[in-house]
Amino acid sequence: MTVVMILQLLVVLLALYVGSRYGSLALGAISGIGLAILVLCWGMKPGTPPTDVIYIIIAAVTCAGMMQASGGMDWLIQIAEKLLRKHPDHITFYAPLCTFFLTVLVGTGHVVYTLMPIICDIALKKGIRPERPCGVASIASQVGITCSPIAAAVVAFTTISAANGFNITIPQVLMVSIPACLCGLMAAAACSYHRGLDLDKDPKFQARCQDPETYKYMYGSSATSLDKEIPASAKRAVYIFLAALVIIVIFASFQNLLPSYDTIKAIKGAPEMTGSQGLVITADQLVKANLVVDGMTEVKSVPLKMNIVIQIVMISAAALMIIFCKASPKKAVGGAVWQSGMVAVVAIYGIAWLADTYFANYMTVMQEGLEDIVSQYPWAIAFAFFAVSVLINSQGAVVVAMLPLAYKLGIDGVVLLGVLPSVYGYFFIPNYPSDIATVNFDRSGTTVIGKYLLNHSFMMPGLVCVIVSTIIATGLVHLFY
């Protein structure tokens, strides 16, 4: 690596670090500063922003936001709460399953904020140390992202893989990620089942109980969603949302059902053509001009791409919720699901564009330097995925930024599918909103961010889940492929 290359890499890392300190929209915006330095000051050729993935996120988040605005999310939370209250003794296992499948359905982990106080309340009233279910449930709410058919990470994986010659459908990804991540979560739950001291033996908790005000704060009220009346329109919104997911999965599984259309494509190895005024014209220029020229371009029948199908289905489902389910667009825009999704759009936009600019300009150097490592230990890319995730707090952004690099390094798509669970690493430094919120929701004070920052309640279940999930996923891809 040259000195200039190292300095430019430091600019990328510094932009990611500073953005992560500010969080939220700052991740994408501050990445823009890094991009400006690379392009305007160093003269690097700008990369390509991930527009396809961004469009899908906007469509999916709009649909999920409409379901939340109609009250459909409240009904899903009620169903989860009924399950948890029916089996309080095993809440350490059932809580992460509930948060996991909520994320799988909606495509974002930010839907669990309403459920987390309920998990804490049930555990505390049952005498179970709340840290046990809360820590792993918070992890599960993020693990579900690589298992959701509408999440940015999954859609980006299939889209980028197809562009690099590894044609895999969303259901095929989920056949690996869902069982692998469920195994990882259950392993994390098992490790958490007897974690820490029981409440009756915990001197810190018992000391809190001695204070009447603190005792009243912990036990004086109950968090519940069961007293909320769910209108029929909210249930209809959930049915529409689920129907949209089913349609997407069907089209992804049977892509021969999709319509085809004619498009002009460049013929591989086509020579350049000299125009009447001496201008050199390439096949790509002819494609952009929508011109067919013998020997340079040709007309081919191309099936409708799945990224377009997802956008059409999600936007249509959102419209149906507005018409038939009393979903207020204004309320949807103010909801947590839509807002968190738009934050993800900006983050992915800035981070992925910055990363693509740097990696694209130094791809040849990286291929030469990493060729031996990649050929002998291709699975080692999992460590890179994890490390980048620690910095940028977005699994979708990790996939969009790092997956093209992995393919260009020559790593097989099967290997990359096996290490997909490793794109979740932002539990390592406990600054993610779901982790911070979980600490605040736990009135017992057992779910904590430790004195030394890294000794927090999410470290153990997070590491266990990611390591086990990645190992299981790697085994499954060898079994399936």
N, C-alpha and C positions, 0 to 999 in steps of 0.2 A: 504494500500500500504506500502511495506517495504521501507527502506531507499535506498537499492540497486535498487529497481524498479523505484523509483523517480529519482535517479541519471542517470539511463539508459534512462529514458524518457527525461531528460534534454539534454542528448547527442543527441537524435533524434531531439528535437526541435532546439537545437543550430545548428546542421548541416543544417536543413531546413532554419533557419534564415540567417545564413552566406551565404548559397547558393543563397537565394533570393536577398541578397545585391549585389552580384556579377552578378547575372542573367545569362541568356543564358545557355551554357553548364555547368556552375559552379553548377547549381542546382543538376544535376546528379552526377557530379564528387565529390563534397563535401559531398554528401550523402554517397559516397563510404568510406570517412574517418570515418563517423559515424558508418557505417557497420563494418569497420575494428576494431574499438574500441570495439564494442559489441561482435564480433565473436572472435577476436584474444586476446583481453585483458580480457574480461569477460567470454569467453568460451561459449557464447550463440550459439544455433544451428541455422545455417543460414536458412533464409526463401527461398522461390522459386521466382526467377525473372519472370516477366509476359511475357514470350516469345511469346505466341500466339498473344497478343495485339501488341507487337512490330513488329512482322512480318506483321500484317495487316496494321499498320501505314506506314511501309516501302513501301508496295505494293501500297497503296492509294496515298502516297505522290509522288512516282515515276510516277504514272499515271497523277496526277494533274500537276506535274512539267513538264512533256512532253507536256501537253496541253498549259501550259504557254510558253514553248519554241517554240511552233508552232505558237504562236500569238493568240491562242484561247481566252486567258484571256483578251486580248485587245478588242476583239469583245464583250465579256460580259460586259466590262466596258463601251463601247460605247452604248450598249443597255440601260444600267442603266442611263447614262448621258442624253440620248434622253428623257427618261421618266422624269427625274428631271427638265430639261430645258423646258419641255412642261407644267409642273405644278409647277412653282417656288413659287407660293403663299402658297403651302402646303408642302414645302420641309421638314418641321419639321416632317411630317408623312411619306413622300415618301423616304427620305434619309435612315432612319433606316430599312425600308422594303427592299431597294436595298442592303444595306450591309448585312442584315440578310440572304437574299436568295443567295447572292454570297457565303457566308460561308456555307450555307446548301449544295450548289452544290459541292463545292471544298473540304470541310471538314476542312478548316483552316481559321482563321480570318485574316491572314496576306495578303490576296488578296486585301484588301480594301485601301491599301496605295495610289494606283493610283486614286481611286475615292474620297478620302477625300479632296484633294485640290479643286476638282470640286465642292463638296458640299459647301465648304467655299466660293468659288468664286460666285456661284449662289446666296447664301444667302446675301452676302455683296452687290452685284450689285442690288439686289432687295430691299435693305434696311432692311433686316431681321437680327436681332442679330445672328451672326454665332454660338454662343455658344448653341443656342437652337437646331438646327439640328445636329451640330457636336457632342455634348455631348451624345445624345441618339443614334446617328449613330455608334459611337465608341463602346458603350455598345452592340448594336445590332450585331456588327461584331463578338462578342464573344459569345453572347447568342445562335447564330445559331449552335454552336458546338454540343449542346445536341439535335439538330434537324437534323443532317446530317447522312445519312445512312453509310457513310464511315469514320466518325470522330471516334477517339479513344475512346471517352467517351461513345458513343452509342454502339459500338462494344464490348467494355469491359463490359458494363452493361449486354448485352445479354449473353456473354460468361460466365461471373462469375455467373450470375443468373442461367443459365442452370446447371452449376456445383454444385449449391446449391439447386436444385430441383424446381426452378421457371422457367419453360420453357416458354420463351417469345421471339417473333421474332422481328427483327428490325422494320418492318412496325407497329407492335403493340406498340412499344416504340414511334415511330414518331406520331402515332395517338393521343398520349397524349401530347408529348413534343411540337409539332409544334403549335397546337391551343393554348396551355397554354402560350407558350413563345410569340406568336403573341399578345395575350391579354395583357401580361405584357408589351411588347414594346409599344403598342398603349396607355396604361395607362401612361407610362413614357413620351411618345410624347405629350400627352394631358397636363401633368403637366409641360412640357417644352415649350408649345406653347406661353405663355406670360411670360416666365421666364426672369428675369432681365429687365433693362431699355431698351426701344427702342433706336436705335442708335442715333436718332436726339435729344434724351433727356438724353443721357449718357454723363456726363461731361468729363469722362476720354477719351472716344472715340472722342469726339469733340475736346479735347485738342490735340490729335494725328493728327487730320485732319488739324490743324492750321500749322503744320510743312510741308512745301512743299515736302521734301524728303520722309517723312513718308506717306503723301497722295499719292504720286506717287507709292510708294511701295505697298500700299493697293489697289489702283484702276488702276494702270498703265498697268497691264497685265491681261490676262485671262488664267485660267487653263482649258484645254480642251483636250479630246482625239478624237474629231470628225474629226480632220484634218489628222488622221492616216489612211492610206489605209490598209484595211484588205484583205489579199489574200484568195482565195478559200480554200487553204490547212488549214488555221486557222479555218475556219468554219467547215471543215470536222472533225478536231480534237475535236471540241465541240460536234458534233453529235456522234462521237465515245464514248466520255466521257459520254454523257447523255445515250447512249445505254447501256453502262456498268452499270450505276446506275439502269436503268430499269431492266436489267437482274438480278442484285443482289436482287432487291426488289421482283421480280417474284419468284426467288428461295426461298427467305426467307418467302414469303407468302404461297407457295405451295411446301413444303419440300418433299412431296411424289414424286416430279419429280426428286429428286436427286438420283444418283445411290447408291447402297448398296454394302458392301464388308464384307467378313468374317474376324473376328478378335477373338483372344483368350482372354478370360476374366476369372478372378478369381471367383470361386463360393463363395457366401457370407457365412461366417462362416465355411469355409473349414479348416480342421485340418492340422497341420504341418506334414511333412513326414520325416522320418529318412532315410538317404542314406546308401549305402553299407559300407561306412567308418565312419559311426556315425555322419555325418553332418546333421544338421536340415535344411530342405528345406521348404520354405513357398510357398503359391499359387502365391504371387506376383513375387517371383523369377522365378517360372515356366513360368509366363506370359512374363517376360523379356527374358527368354530363348526360347520363342515361342514353348513351349511344352504343349501338351494336356495330362492330367492325370485324370483318372476317379475319381470323388469325389472332385477334387481340382480345375481343370480348365475345361472350355468348350468353344466351338466355337459358336459365335453369329453373326448374320447378323446386321451390323451397317450402318446407312445411312451416307453419306458424310457430314461432319460438315460444318456449314456456314462459319466459319473462314477460312477454306481451299478454299471454293467457292469464297469468296471475294478476296483472294490473287490471285487465278488463273485468275479471270475476270479482275482485275485491271492490273496485269502484262501483260496479253494478250492485253488489250486495249492500254497500253503504247507502246507495240511492234508495233501494227497497226499504231499508230501515227508516229512512226519512219519510217515505210515503206511507208505509204501513205500520210503523212501530212508534210513531210520535218522537223520533229522535231529533233533538234540537241541534243543528249545526253549531250554533253559538255555544251551547253547553259542551259539545264535543271538543271544540277548540280550547275550552278552559279546563278540560279534564286532564288527569295525570298521564293517561295512556298517550293521547295525541301530543302533549307537550314533550314527554320524554322521547317519543319517536322523532319529533322534529329536531330535538337536540342531537339524537343519534345521526340524523341526516347531515347536519352541519359538521359533526365530529368526523364522520366517515369521509365526507367531501374533502375537508382540509387535510386530514391525516393521510388518506390514501393517495391523494394528489402529490403531497410532499414526498411520501415514500417512493411512489412510482417514478418521480422525477430523479431522485437520487439513484435508485437501483438501475433504472433504464440506462443512465449515462455510464454506469460502471459494471454492466452485466458481464462483459468479456473478462474484466479483471477478476471479478468474483468467481466466475466459472473456472478460471485457471487456478485460483487460490484454494477453492473448496472442492475441486474435482476428486481428490483422493478420499477426503472425509465422506463426501456424499456417496461415492461408489461403495465404500466399505460399510458405512453406518448411516444409511439414508433416514432411519428413524430418528436420528439426532436432531432433525429439523424441529422435532417436538419441543426441544429446549428453547429454540429460537422463538417459536410461537408463544410459548409460555412467558418468556422474558419480555417480549413486546407487549403482551397483554397486561403484564404488571404495570407497564408505563401508560397505556392508552385507554384502559377501562372500557373496551368495546370489542366483543368477539367478532362482530361484523367487520369492524375496521381492521382487525388483525388478519382476517381472511382476505379482505380486499387488498391490503398492503403487502402481505407476505406470500400468499399463494402463487401469484404470477412469478415471483422470484424463485420459489421452490420448483416450479415446473421448468423454468429456464435453466436451473441448475441440473436438470436431468432426473429429478426424483419422480418415481412412478406414481401415478394417480392413486393406485391401490394403497401404497404406503401412506400417502397424504390423507386418505380417508380414514385409515387406521389411527392416525395421530390427531384427528380432528378435535377430540375432547380437550387436547392440550391448549387450545386457544383461549381457555378460561384460566386466567392467572391473577386477575385484579382483586381477588380476596387477600392476596399476599400482604399488601399494604392496606389496612382497613379504612379506606377513605371513600368507598363506594356508597351511594345513598341508601341502598337496601341494608347494608351492614350497619351503618350509623343509625338508621331508623330502628333496626332490631334492638340495638343497645338501649335506645331511648324507650322503646315499648316494654322492655323487661323491667317491671316495677320491683322485682326482687333484687336487682342489682347483680345477678350472677353472670349475665352476658356482658362481657367487658372488653375494652381495648386496653391492653396491659400497659404497665409503666414503661416498658421498653419497646412499645409500638408493635413489635412483631409477635409478642406473646399474647395474642388475643383469642377470642372464642371461636374464630372462624378458620384459624390456621390449620388445626388438626383435621377437621372434617373436609376442608378444602383440598388439602394435599392428598388425603386418603382417596377422596372421590376422583380427583383428576388422574392420579397414578393408576388406580384400579380400572377406571373407565378407558384410559388409553391402552392399557395392556389387553383388556377384554376386546376392545374395538379392533386392535391389531390382529388378535386371534380370529375374530369373526371375518375380517376381510380375506384372510388366508383360507378360511372355510368356504366363503361364498365365491371368491374369485380365484 
